[in-house]
Amino acid sequence: MMKRKVWVISMPLCMVLIFLFVRIEFRSRLHDFVDSGEPKMCACTSCVKEPQKDPWFMERYDGRVPIFMNRTNSKLSEPTQNWWMMLQPYHKMKYRDVVEPLFLHFPDKEHYNDAGPDRCRTCAVVGNSDNLIGSHYGHLIDSHDFIIRMNQGPTVGYERDVGLKTTHRAMYPESAMDLDNSTHLVLLPFKVLDMEWLISIFTTKNITRTYKNIKPTIQANKDKVMIMSPEFMRYVYKNWSMEHGKYPSTGFLTLMLTLHICDQVNVFGFGARKNGIWYHYYDKTYHQSMHSVEHNGNIEYNFMLELEKRNKIKMYKGWQHETYQNVSD
């Protein structure tokens, strides 16, 4: 009888103790969750879209803007239509006339919309600055999930410094080159004629000139073609370039692309020499000043430095040359 009384008394006491323990543990875990801000946005050690709010970044970043074109999002807003068509006043071809057949030839789908806490997509943005010479970045660059190169920057003969792999190459007709079957052709359409040319290189091959002679065809996989939306280009111009110059540079557009499709972004081969002149690592005869009429390299490079300061990207500046504020390509 005595044992039963003890059991009757101890049971409620045990229940109270268990309740208190669960409550304390729950509050502790809740406190940890609140301290961390929000759940992690990706599985990398650090993510472009970190859980903690960064007012400077969030004021400019807009994840709703279409990055790549498809049939569904191909209609342009009036502000974008007006801005984009001003880049090409000499060309009379109507945008809608080109868009209609575009997705009869190329993939008509959403790209890279699988972001989440289980994904860690690392991306290397590889520019063409000669500060890559002697850098020995090749193995590091090739270790990324996506390696995105621009225009005609070669790898053969420069593997030690720039790497060998390429998953995406951003280009336009005047900077086109042959690609292997596994590389995505990312068209940056600065004009309607660029979209016409894209169709032409896989069909009639009849477009041979824009404002200069261009390749009528290139080797590329049409099933891996991706077309940057003019909406995205204007968004970068307005939110990130702050409407300096006429339009963003190829390099800056490509960098901003990675902020939207990647979880961790490392940047290579951007920057001019100390005297402000920018050279290609593969062509010593090419040079350009930071003061470009089309796009302001100084503004763009300062934004890159700010992104690095805020842990959104990491910049690798090479070994031989002290960089200056310029990213135009």
Backbone torsions as a table, in degrees:
resi	resn	phi	psi	omega
1	MET	NA	-40.0	179.9
2	MET	-63.6	-41.0	-179.1
3	LYS	-64.2	-37.6	-179.9
4	ARG	-65.3	-39.3	178.2
5	LYS	-62.5	-43.3	179.0
6	VAL	-61.0	-42.3	-179.4
7	TRP	-64.2	-43.3	-179.6
8	VAL	-62.7	-38.3	-179.8
9	ILE	-74.1	-39.8	-174.2
10	SER	-74.9	-30.1	-177.7
11	MET	-59.5	-51.9	177.8
12	PRO	-60.2	-35.1	179.2
13	LEU	-63.8	-43.2	178.3
14	CYS	-62.9	-41.4	179.6
15	MET	-62.4	-40.6	178.2
16	VAL	-63.0	-43.1	-179.4
17	LEU	-64.8	-41.6	178.7
18	ILE	-63.0	-43.7	179.3
19	PHE	-59.5	-44.5	-179.8
20	LEU	-63.6	-41.0	-179.6
21	PHE	-63.4	-47.1	180.0
22	VAL	-61.6	-40.2	-179.3
23	ARG	-65.0	-43.9	179.2
24	ILE	-63.8	-43.1	-179.4
25	GLU	-64.3	-41.6	179.3
26	PHE	-62.9	-44.8	179.7
27	ARG	-63.3	-36.6	179.0
28	SER	-64.4	-45.8	180.0
29	ARG	-66.6	-38.8	177.3
30	LEU	-63.2	-39.6	178.5
31	HIS	-62.6	-42.5	177.9
32	ASP	-61.9	-41.3	-179.3
33	PHE	-64.2	-45.3	179.9
34	VAL	-64.1	-40.3	179.7
35	ASP	-60.8	-36.4	-176.7
36	SER	-79.9	-6.9	178.2
37	GLY	90.4	-81.6	-179.4
38	GLU	-141.0	166.1	175.8
39	PRO	-59.6	151.4	179.0
40	LYS	-60.8	143.6	-177.2
41	MET	-86.0	-15.4	-180.0
42	CYS	-154.0	176.5	-177.6
43	ALA	-94.3	2.8	177.3
44	CYS	-75.5	164.8	177.2
45	THR	-64.1	-32.0	171.8
46	SER	-139.9	148.6	-175.3
47	CYS	-122.7	148.2	175.9
48	VAL	-55.6	-48.6	178.9
49	LYS	-95.4	76.6	-178.5
50	GLU	-65.5	153.3	-179.8
51	PRO	-62.3	-36.5	-179.7
52	GLN	-73.6	144.8	-176.7
53	LYS	-77.7	135.4	174.6
54	ASP	-121.3	101.8	-174.6
55	PRO	-54.5	-41.0	-179.7
56	TRP	-60.9	-45.8	-178.4
57	PHE	-70.6	-47.6	-175.8
58	MET	-66.8	-26.2	177.0
59	GLU	-65.6	-30.3	-176.1
60	ARG	-100.6	-33.3	-174.7
61	TYR	-77.9	132.2	178.1
62	ASP	-135.6	104.3	-178.6
63	GLY	-76.4	-3.9	-178.8
64	ARG	-87.6	-16.0	-177.4
65	VAL	-69.2	130.5	176.8
66	PRO	-64.2	130.9	-178.0
67	ILE	-89.3	-51.8	179.4
68	PHE	-112.3	148.8	-178.7
69	MET	-79.0	144.9	165.1
70	ASN	-144.9	179.3	-175.9
71	ARG	-61.4	-34.8	-176.0
72	THR	-69.5	-40.1	-173.9
73	ASN	-105.6	16.3	-172.6
74	SER	-75.3	-16.8	178.2
75	LYS	-73.8	127.2	-176.4
76	LEU	-90.9	145.5	173.8
77	SER	-68.5	159.0	-178.4
78	GLU	-60.3	-44.2	178.0
79	PRO	-60.5	-40.0	179.4
80	THR	-68.3	-43.5	178.8
81	GLN	-57.0	-45.7	-178.4
82	ASN	-64.9	-45.7	-178.6
83	TRP	-66.2	-46.7	-174.6
84	TRP	-66.9	-41.7	-179.1
85	MET	-69.1	-23.8	176.4
86	MET	-69.1	-17.9	178.0
87	LEU	-75.8	-10.8	-171.3
88	GLN	-142.8	52.5	-174.8
89	PRO	-64.1	-20.3	-176.8
90	TYR	-80.3	-11.5	-173.6
91	HIS	-104.0	129.2	-172.9
92	LYS	-96.9	-8.2	-177.3
93	MET	-63.7	136.0	-179.4
94	LYS	-82.3	138.0	-179.1
95	TYR	-55.7	-46.6	-176.6
96	ARG	-63.0	-32.3	-179.5
97	ASP	-67.2	-26.5	179.7
98	VAL	-87.6	-38.9	-176.5
99	VAL	-65.0	-36.7	-177.1
100	GLU	-51.9	-51.7	-179.6
101	PRO	-83.4	-8.5	-172.2
102	LEU	-56.3	-47.4	-173.5
103	PHE	-91.6	10.3	164.8
104	LEU	-79.2	-21.3	-175.6
105	HIS	-105.6	-28.5	-170.6
106	PHE	-124.5	160.9	-176.6
107	PRO	-54.2	131.9	-179.4
108	ASP	-113.2	80.1	-174.7
109	LYS	-156.9	169.1	172.7
110	GLU	-78.4	146.4	179.6
111	HIS	-119.5	135.0	168.0
112	TYR	58.7	41.6	178.6
113	ASN	-98.3	28.3	-176.4
114	ASP	-101.8	22.3	-179.1
115	ALA	-60.4	145.6	179.1
116	GLY	174.9	176.0	-175.3
117	PRO	-66.8	-14.0	-179.6
118	ASP	-97.9	-3.2	-177.4
119	ARG	-102.6	135.8	171.1
120	CYS	-130.4	93.1	-179.6
121	ARG	-100.2	112.1	179.6
122	THR	-95.8	137.4	-176.0
123	CYS	-130.8	136.3	173.3
124	ALA	-109.1	122.3	173.3
125	VAL	-98.2	115.8	-173.3
126	VAL	-111.8	107.7	176.4
127	GLY	-83.8	-172.2	-173.1
128	ASN	-114.4	16.1	-178.4
129	SER	-66.7	147.0	179.8
130	ASP	-76.2	3.4	172.6
131	ASN	-72.0	-4.6	174.5
132	LEU	-75.7	-22.9	-176.6
133	ILE	-62.4	123.8	-179.7
134	GLY	80.1	8.5	-175.1
135	SER	-80.0	-26.0	-176.9
136	HIS	59.0	34.8	-179.2
137	TYR	-87.0	-2.5	-171.2
138	GLY	-50.8	-53.0	-177.5
139	HIS	-65.1	-38.8	179.2
140	LEU	-63.7	-45.0	179.1
141	ILE	-61.3	-45.3	-177.3
142	ASP	-69.3	-12.0	-179.2
143	SER	-80.8	-7.0	-177.9
144	HIS	-81.3	158.0	176.7
145	ASP	-68.6	-48.2	176.1
146	PHE	-113.2	130.7	172.7
147	ILE	-119.2	109.6	-172.5
148	ILE	-108.6	117.6	179.8
149	ARG	-110.5	167.0	-175.0
150	MET	-125.4	140.7	173.0
151	ASN	52.6	-130.7	-169.3
152	GLN	-101.4	16.4	-179.3
153	GLY	-58.4	114.6	-176.5
154	PRO	-82.6	163.3	173.6
155	THR	-112.9	-37.5	-177.8
156	VAL	-61.4	124.7	-178.2
157	GLY	92.0	-10.6	-178.5
158	TYR	-127.0	18.0	-172.3
159	GLU	-56.7	-38.8	-176.4
160	ARG	-61.1	-34.3	-175.6
161	ASP	-99.9	-31.0	-174.3
162	VAL	-117.0	-5.4	-178.6
163	GLY	86.6	176.2	-176.8
164	LEU	-115.8	-33.5	-172.9
165	LYS	-79.9	148.8	173.0
166	THR	-143.3	121.5	175.9
167	THR	-98.6	-30.4	-179.7
168	HIS	-140.1	142.4	173.4
169	ARG	-131.0	119.9	178.5
170	ALA	-86.8	130.5	-177.1
171	MET	-157.0	173.9	172.4
172	TYR	-142.2	172.2	-171.5
173	PRO	-53.5	-40.6	-175.8
174	GLU	-72.6	-12.5	-179.3
175	SER	-120.6	18.3	-172.3
176	ALA	-70.7	151.3	176.4
177	MET	-150.2	164.9	177.8
178	ASP	-69.8	143.9	178.8
179	LEU	-123.1	155.1	173.2
180	ASP	-79.3	172.0	-171.5
181	ASN	-68.9	-16.7	-176.0
182	SER	-97.2	-6.4	-175.3
183	THR	-93.0	136.0	175.7
184	HIS	-78.7	130.9	171.6
185	LEU	-88.2	114.5	178.6
186	VAL	-104.7	104.6	-179.3
187	LEU	-81.4	129.4	171.2
188	LEU	-102.3	98.8	-173.7
189	PRO	-84.0	99.2	177.4
190	PHE	-82.0	-8.5	179.6
191	LYS	-157.9	162.2	179.0
192	VAL	-59.2	-38.2	-178.5
193	LEU	-58.4	-29.8	178.3
194	ASP	-63.5	-38.0	177.5
195	MET	-70.5	-38.8	174.9
196	GLU	-59.9	-44.4	-179.8
197	TRP	-61.4	-39.9	-179.4
198	LEU	-59.3	-43.4	176.7
199	ILE	-66.5	-42.3	-175.2
200	SER	-62.4	-39.0	-175.4
201	ILE	-65.8	-20.6	178.5
202	PHE	-103.3	-3.5	-177.1
203	THR	-128.9	-93.8	-171.5
204	THR	-78.7	-24.9	-178.3
205	LYS	57.7	32.0	-173.9
206	ASN	-94.6	-11.1	-179.8
207	ILE	-91.2	114.0	-175.3
208	THR	-118.3	-5.2	-176.6
209	ARG	-151.7	140.7	169.3
210	THR	-115.4	-107.5	169.5
211	TYR	-91.0	0.4	176.2
212	LYS	-154.3	169.4	176.6
213	ASN	-67.7	137.6	-178.7
214	ILE	-131.9	167.1	178.2
215	LYS	-70.9	127.6	178.5
216	PRO	-73.8	-19.0	176.4
217	THR	-156.5	156.0	174.2
218	ILE	-138.7	161.7	174.4
219	GLN	-81.5	121.7	-179.4
220	ALA	-165.5	159.3	179.2
221	ASN	-93.4	110.7	-175.7
222	LYS	-67.6	-18.9	177.8
223	ASP	-79.2	-6.3	177.4
224	LYS	-115.1	20.0	178.6
225	VAL	-79.0	136.3	176.3
226	MET	-133.3	136.6	-175.4
227	ILE	-118.3	116.2	178.1
228	MET	-63.9	135.9	-179.4
229	SER	-74.9	136.4	171.7
230	PRO	-56.8	-26.8	175.8
231	GLU	-62.1	-41.5	179.4
232	PHE	-68.2	-40.0	-179.5
233	MET	-62.3	-42.7	178.7
234	ARG	-69.0	-36.7	176.5
235	TYR	-58.7	-44.4	177.7
236	VAL	-63.9	-42.9	179.4
237	TYR	-61.1	-43.3	-174.7
238	LYS	-79.9	-47.6	-172.6
239	ASN	-85.9	-30.6	-172.9
240	TRP	-112.4	-41.6	176.5
241	SER	-82.4	-9.5	178.8
242	MET	56.3	34.1	175.7
243	GLU	61.7	27.6	173.5
244	HIS	-85.1	139.9	-177.3
245	GLY	72.8	-164.7	-179.4
246	LYS	-93.1	-34.6	-177.7
247	TYR	-164.3	161.5	179.8
248	PRO	-71.6	156.6	177.3
249	SER	-73.3	162.3	176.0
250	THR	-55.7	-44.8	-178.2
251	GLY	-63.2	-42.1	-178.1
252	PHE	-70.6	-39.8	175.9
253	LEU	-61.3	-41.2	-179.1
254	THR	-67.4	-41.6	176.9
255	LEU	-59.8	-47.0	-179.4
256	MET	-64.4	-33.3	174.1
257	LEU	-57.0	-45.4	-177.4
258	THR	-67.4	-29.7	177.4
259	LEU	-63.7	-20.5	-177.6
260	HIS	-99.9	-22.5	-176.6
261	ILE	-114.9	-4.6	-176.3
262	CYS	-119.1	162.1	178.1
263	ASP	-100.3	-29.6	179.3
264	GLN	-139.8	129.1	-172.4
265	VAL	-123.6	123.9	174.4
266	ASN	-116.8	137.6	-170.7
267	VAL	-117.9	129.6	-178.6
268	PHE	-129.6	149.1	170.5
269	GLY	70.9	35.0	174.5
270	PHE	-117.4	143.0	175.6
271	GLY	119.9	149.6	178.7
272	ALA	-99.5	174.3	173.4
273	ARG	-73.5	173.9	-175.4
274	LYS	-60.7	-28.0	-179.2
275	ASN	-81.8	3.4	176.8
276	GLY	86.9	2.3	178.2
277	ILE	-96.2	136.0	-174.8
278	TRP	-109.2	124.7	-178.2
279	TYR	-117.8	150.8	170.0
280	HIS	-77.9	145.3	177.2
281	TYR	-69.1	-18.9	-175.3
282	TYR	-109.7	-1.3	-174.8
283	ASP	-149.2	98.3	-176.4
284	LYS	-72.7	-14.9	179.6
285	THR	-80.0	-19.2	179.6
286	TYR	-85.0	134.1	172.8
287	HIS	-154.9	151.3	-177.9
288	GLN	-147.3	141.5	177.3
289	SER	-81.1	156.0	177.8
290	MET	-65.2	-20.9	-176.2
291	HIS	-91.0	76.8	179.7
292	SER	-91.2	140.8	178.3
293	VAL	-68.6	-38.7	-175.7
294	GLU	-70.5	-45.4	-178.6
295	HIS	-145.9	144.2	-174.6
296	ASN	-91.4	101.8	-178.6
297	GLY	-63.0	-32.2	-180.0
298	ASN	-62.9	-46.4	178.5
299	ILE	-62.9	-46.4	-178.0
300	GLU	-62.1	-44.1	-178.6
301	TYR	-66.3	-37.3	177.1
302	ASN	-63.6	-36.4	175.8
303	PHE	-65.9	-37.1	177.5
304	MET	-63.9	-42.7	178.3
305	LEU	-61.7	-38.2	179.0
306	GLU	-67.9	-39.1	177.0
307	LEU	-63.1	-38.4	177.6
308	GLU	-67.7	-42.3	178.7
309	LYS	-58.3	-33.2	-178.6
310	ARG	-94.2	13.4	175.4
311	ASN	62.1	32.3	175.5
312	LYS	-92.5	-29.0	176.9
313	ILE	-139.9	166.2	170.4
314	LYS	-125.7	129.0	-178.4
315	MET	-102.5	132.5	175.4
316	TYR	-109.7	115.2	-167.3
317	LYS	-102.9	10.8	176.8
318	GLY	81.3	179.9	-174.0
319	TRP	-112.7	-32.5	-168.8
320	GLN	-89.6	-34.9	-170.1
321	HIS	-116.4	135.4	174.2
322	GLU	-76.6	126.6	-172.7
323	THR	-83.2	158.5	177.8
324	TYR	-123.9	178.3	-173.0
325	GLN	-87.8	85.8	178.6
326	ASN	-161.7	132.0	176.9
327	VAL	-128.9	4.6	-174.3
328	SER	-64.3	146.1	-177.1
329	ASP	-131.1	NA	NA
